[in-house]
Amino acid sequence: MLPSCVTASLYSLDRTPEKIDFVTTGRTTVDATLAEAARIAGFDITGAELIRDGSNVMYRLPNRVVARIGRPGTEEVAAREVRVSKWLTKSGLSVVQAVADAPQPVVIDHRPVSWWKLLPDHRPATPAELGTVLRSFHALSAPADPQLPAHDPFSHLGQRITDACDVDDDDRAWLNGHLADLRQRYREFEAGPRRVIHGDAWQGNVATPDSGPPILLDLEMVSLGRLEWDLIQLAVDYTDFARITTEDYESFVTAYGGYDVTTAPGYRTFADIQELRWVCFALSKAEARPDAAGQARHRIACLRGDVARPWSWTAI
């Protein structure tokens, strides 16, 4: 099957926000979505700044508001994310706050746009701070509302491999085989206990302000699943990428309560699935961004054993 490539987006993620002039530039789909949603919700988008172009596209608007534009067909996910924020706030956790008096979400051509309060000045969490937040988060019981979905670690992976435009037939076949093997390996562990998990827990999704407690971000993947998924990203940063020191990793384990996921029987399976997810994310951005295409090829080479650990992967 040939990949269903899409037209490259005008915008690429930069490390500095990109100011968008909605009056003088051409309108891309995401521009038009933001402009129409803001008109309906009553927000001014003059001088809007691109914060992130990832699975969701985020803009900083005037009056300390952030617009979060979801993928087509994720209306239910966006609505649940707003409700999750309210539930976690009532539970006593410090989390990113939805704008209370705005329509949530506004849906334009099947793309949901939700509205959030801009965070105060902050830095990413330390490993110990991440461990502390996850310990409190994992102590929560599942809410009656919102009803949380089951976590699916393989969500979208097969489609992203199929749709990838910048991958040769050999690599595509290998990735499909690797995905099938991981599904088989995971069946041994998927019947384990299900708890409330964040689903994308890493240091960048916990913001530590200059004053006050760390703030949990990106609530889109909050679900019911294995607690290991919230521990795995920092663990592979330590074991496979050497991005953090032994001291920092041990501080994470201690803050979480002493459980070291790298000693779990299924650690290698969880780690391999997480790393495939990172590869597939790079593939999903490769058509629009040459840097992502090169990074995807490098990541595939790592998974195939052509590059020895510790690996060095550039953020996308």
C-alpha positions as CSV (number, residue, x, y, z in Angstrom):
1,M,0.0,0.0,0.0
2,L,1.3,3.4,-0.9
3,P,1.5,6.0,1.9
4,S,-1.2,8.6,2.0
5,C,1.1,11.6,2.1
6,V,-0.3,15.0,3.1
7,T,0.7,18.5,2.0
8,A,3.4,20.0,4.1
9,S,2.4,22.5,6.7
10,L,3.6,26.1,6.4
11,Y,4.7,26.1,10.0
12,S,7.5,24.2,11.7
13,L,8.4,24.1,15.3
14,D,11.1,26.5,16.3
15,R,12.7,27.0,19.7
16,T,11.4,30.6,19.7
17,P,7.7,31.4,19.2
18,E,6.8,32.4,15.6
19,K,4.5,35.4,15.3
20,I,1.7,35.0,12.9
21,D,0.2,37.9,11.0
22,F,-3.4,36.7,10.2
23,V,-4.1,39.8,8.1
24,T,-1.2,39.7,5.6
25,T,-0.2,36.0,5.4
26,G,-1.9,33.3,3.4
27,R,-4.3,31.1,5.5
28,T,-3.4,27.5,6.1
29,T,-5.9,25.1,7.5
30,V,-4.7,25.6,11.0
31,D,-4.7,29.4,10.6
32,A,-8.3,29.4,9.4
33,T,-9.3,27.0,12.2
34,L,-7.8,29.3,14.9
35,A,-9.3,32.5,13.4
36,E,-12.8,31.1,13.1
37,A,-12.7,29.4,16.6
38,A,-11.4,32.6,18.1
39,R,-14.2,34.6,16.4
40,I,-16.8,32.3,17.9
41,A,-15.3,32.3,21.4
42,G,-14.6,36.1,21.3
43,F,-10.8,36.0,21.6
44,D,-8.4,38.4,19.9
45,I,-5.7,36.7,17.9
46,T,-3.7,39.8,17.0
47,G,0.0,38.9,17.3
48,A,-0.7,35.3,18.1
49,E,2.5,33.3,18.7
50,L,3.1,29.6,17.8
51,I,4.2,27.7,20.9
52,R,4.2,24.2,19.5
53,D,3.5,22.3,16.3
54,G,3.2,18.7,17.5
55,S,0.3,16.3,17.9
56,N,-1.6,19.4,18.9
57,V,-0.9,22.9,17.6
58,M,-0.7,25.6,20.3
59,Y,-0.8,29.4,20.1
60,R,-0.2,32.1,22.7
61,L,-2.9,34.7,22.4
62,P,-3.3,38.1,24.1
63,N,-4.8,38.3,27.6
64,R,-2.7,35.2,28.7
65,V,-4.8,32.7,26.8
66,V,-3.4,29.6,25.0
67,A,-5.4,28.1,22.1
68,R,-4.9,24.3,21.7
69,I,-5.9,23.0,18.3
70,G,-6.4,19.2,18.2
71,R,-6.2,16.7,15.4
72,P,-9.3,16.2,13.2
73,G,-11.8,13.9,14.9
74,T,-10.5,14.4,18.4
75,E,-13.5,16.5,19.6
76,E,-14.3,14.0,22.4
77,V,-10.7,13.9,23.6
78,A,-10.5,17.7,23.8
79,A,-13.8,17.9,25.8
80,R,-12.6,15.1,28.2
81,E,-9.3,16.9,28.7
82,V,-11.2,20.0,29.9
83,R,-13.2,17.8,32.3
84,V,-10.1,16.1,33.5
85,S,-8.5,19.4,34.4
86,K,-11.5,20.3,36.5
87,W,-11.5,16.9,38.2
88,L,-7.8,17.0,39.1
89,T,-8.2,20.5,40.4
90,K,-11.0,19.3,42.7
91,S,-8.7,16.4,43.7
92,G,-6.1,18.9,45.0
93,L,-3.5,18.5,42.2
94,S,-1.9,21.6,40.6
95,V,-2.8,21.2,36.9
96,V,-3.1,23.4,33.8
97,Q,-6.4,25.3,33.9
98,A,-9.0,25.6,31.2
99,V,-10.5,29.0,30.7
100,A,-13.8,28.8,32.6
101,D,-16.0,31.2,30.8
102,A,-15.1,30.1,27.2
103,P,-16.9,27.6,25.0
104,Q,-15.0,24.3,25.4
105,P,-14.1,23.2,22.9
106,V,-15.0,25.1,19.7
107,V,-15.1,22.6,16.8
108,I,-14.2,23.8,13.3
109,D,-14.2,21.2,10.5
110,H,-13.9,18.4,13.0
111,R,-10.9,20.1,14.7
112,P,-11.4,21.0,18.4
113,V,-10.0,24.2,19.7
114,S,-9.8,24.5,23.5
115,W,-8.8,27.5,25.6
116,W,-6.3,27.4,28.5
117,K,-4.8,29.8,31.0
118,L,-1.2,30.8,30.1
119,L,1.3,29.3,32.6
120,P,3.4,31.6,34.8
121,D,7.2,31.7,34.1
122,H,8.5,28.2,34.7
123,R,11.1,25.5,34.0
124,P,10.7,21.8,33.3
125,A,10.5,19.6,36.4
126,T,13.5,17.9,37.8
127,P,13.4,14.1,38.0
128,A,12.6,14.3,41.7
129,E,9.8,16.8,41.1
130,L,8.3,14.5,38.4
131,G,8.5,11.6,40.7
132,T,6.7,13.5,43.4
133,V,3.9,14.6,41.1
134,L,3.4,11.1,39.7
135,R,3.3,9.6,43.2
136,S,0.3,11.9,44.1
137,F,-1.3,11.4,40.7
138,H,-1.2,7.6,40.9
139,A,-2.8,7.6,44.3
140,L,-6.0,8.9,42.8
141,S,-9.0,6.6,42.2
142,A,-10.7,6.7,38.9
143,P,-13.4,9.4,38.7
144,A,-17.0,8.7,37.8
145,D,-16.9,11.8,35.6
146,P,-15.1,12.0,33.2
147,Q,-15.1,8.4,32.3
148,L,-11.6,7.6,31.4
149,P,-10.7,5.4,28.4
150,A,-8.4,2.4,28.5
151,H,-4.8,3.3,27.6
152,D,-3.7,1.9,24.3
153,P,0.1,2.1,23.9
154,F,-0.2,1.1,20.2
155,S,-2.6,3.8,19.2
156,H,-2.0,5.2,15.7
157,L,1.4,3.3,15.3
158,G,0.3,1.0,12.5
159,Q,-1.3,3.9,10.6
160,R,1.7,6.1,11.0
161,I,4.0,3.4,9.6
162,T,1.6,2.9,6.7
163,D,1.3,6.6,5.9
164,A,5.0,7.4,6.4
165,C,6.3,9.1,3.2
166,D,10.0,9.2,3.8
167,V,10.8,5.6,4.6
168,D,12.0,2.8,2.2
169,D,10.2,-0.5,1.8
170,D,12.8,-2.4,3.8
171,D,12.4,-0.1,6.8
172,R,8.6,-0.1,6.5
173,A,8.5,-3.9,6.5
174,W,10.9,-4.1,9.5
175,L,8.8,-1.5,11.4
176,N,5.6,-3.5,10.8
177,G,7.3,-6.7,11.9
178,H,8.6,-5.0,15.0
179,L,5.2,-3.6,15.8
180,A,3.6,-7.1,15.5
181,D,6.3,-8.6,17.8
182,L,5.7,-5.9,20.4
183,R,2.0,-6.5,20.3
184,Q,2.7,-10.2,21.0
185,R,5.1,-9.5,23.8
186,Y,2.8,-7.0,25.4
187,R,-0.1,-9.5,25.7
188,E,1.8,-11.0,28.6
189,F,1.5,-7.8,30.6
190,E,-1.7,-6.0,29.4
191,A,-3.9,-7.9,31.8
192,G,-2.2,-6.3,34.8
193,P,-3.9,-3.9,37.2
194,R,-5.3,-0.7,35.6
195,R,-4.9,2.7,37.4
196,V,-5.3,6.3,36.5
197,I,-2.2,7.3,34.4
198,H,-1.1,10.5,32.7
199,G,0.0,8.7,29.5
200,D,2.7,11.1,28.5
201,A,4.7,11.7,31.7
202,W,8.0,13.4,31.2
203,Q,9.8,16.4,32.7
204,G,8.5,18.8,30.1
205,N,4.9,18.0,31.0
206,V,5.4,19.2,34.5
207,A,6.0,22.9,34.8
208,T,7.8,24.2,37.9
209,P,7.0,27.9,38.4
210,D,9.2,30.4,40.1
211,S,6.9,30.1,43.1
212,G,4.2,27.5,43.9
213,P,3.9,23.8,43.3
214,P,4.8,22.0,40.0
215,I,1.9,22.1,37.5
216,L,0.9,19.0,35.5
217,L,0.3,19.7,31.8
218,D,-1.0,17.9,28.7
219,L,-4.0,15.9,30.1
220,E,-5.0,14.6,26.7
221,M,-3.9,11.0,27.4
222,V,-5.1,10.6,31.0
223,S,-6.6,7.2,31.0
224,L,-6.7,3.8,32.8
225,G,-3.6,1.7,32.3
226,R,-0.4,0.3,33.7
227,L,1.5,2.6,36.0
228,E,4.7,1.7,34.2
229,W,3.7,3.9,31.2
230,D,4.2,7.0,33.4
231,L,7.6,5.8,34.6
232,I,9.0,4.5,31.3
233,Q,10.0,7.8,29.6
234,L,12.4,8.9,32.3
235,A,13.7,5.3,32.7
236,V,14.7,5.0,29.1
237,D,16.2,8.5,29.2
238,Y,18.5,6.9,31.8
239,T,19.1,3.4,30.5
240,D,19.1,3.9,26.7
241,F,20.0,7.6,26.1
242,A,22.1,8.5,29.2
243,R,20.3,11.8,29.3
244,I,20.2,11.9,33.0
245,T,22.7,10.8,35.7
246,T,22.4,7.9,38.0
247,E,21.9,10.4,40.9
248,D,19.0,12.1,39.1
249,Y,17.4,8.8,38.2
250,E,17.7,7.6,41.8
251,S,16.1,10.8,43.0
252,F,13.1,10.1,40.7
253,V,12.8,6.6,42.1
254,T,13.0,7.8,45.7
255,A,10.5,10.6,45.2
256,Y,8.1,8.2,43.5
257,G,8.2,5.9,46.6
258,G,11.1,3.5,45.8
259,Y,9.8,1.6,42.8
260,D,12.3,1.3,40.0
261,V,10.6,0.3,36.8
262,T,13.9,-0.7,35.2
263,T,13.8,-3.8,37.5
264,A,10.3,-4.8,36.4
265,P,10.0,-8.1,34.4
266,G,8.4,-6.3,31.5
267,Y,10.7,-3.3,31.4
268,R,12.3,-4.1,28.0
269,T,8.9,-4.5,26.4
270,F,7.5,-1.2,27.8
271,A,10.8,0.5,26.8
272,D,10.7,-0.9,23.2
273,I,7.1,0.2,22.7
274,Q,7.8,3.7,24.0
275,E,10.8,4.1,21.7
276,L,8.8,2.9,18.7
277,R,6.2,5.5,19.6
278,W,8.9,8.2,19.4
279,V,10.0,6.8,16.0
280,C,6.5,6.9,14.7
281,F,6.0,10.5,15.8
282,A,9.1,11.5,13.8
283,L,7.6,9.6,10.8
284,S,4.4,11.6,11.2
285,K,6.3,14.9,10.9
286,A,8.8,13.8,8.2
287,E,6.8,14.9,5.1
288,A,6.5,18.5,6.4
289,R,9.9,18.8,8.0
290,P,13.3,17.7,6.6
291,D,14.8,17.6,10.1
292,A,12.1,15.2,11.2
293,A,12.8,13.0,8.2
294,G,16.4,12.7,9.0
295,Q,15.7,12.1,12.6
296,A,13.2,9.4,11.7
297,R,15.8,7.5,9.7
298,H,18.3,7.8,12.5
299,R,15.8,6.5,15.0
300,I,14.9,3.5,12.8
301,A,18.6,2.7,12.5
302,C,18.9,2.7,16.3
303,L,16.0,0.4,16.8
304,R,17.4,-2.0,14.1
305,G,20.7,-2.2,16.0
306,D,22.8,-0.2,13.6
307,V,23.7,2.3,16.3
308,A,24.9,1.3,19.7
309,R,23.4,2.6,22.9
310,P,23.4,5.1,24.5
311,W,21.6,6.8,21.6
312,S,21.4,10.5,20.8
313,W,18.0,11.6,19.4
314,T,17.2,15.2,18.6
315,A,13.9,16.5,19.9
316,I,11.2,17.3,17.3
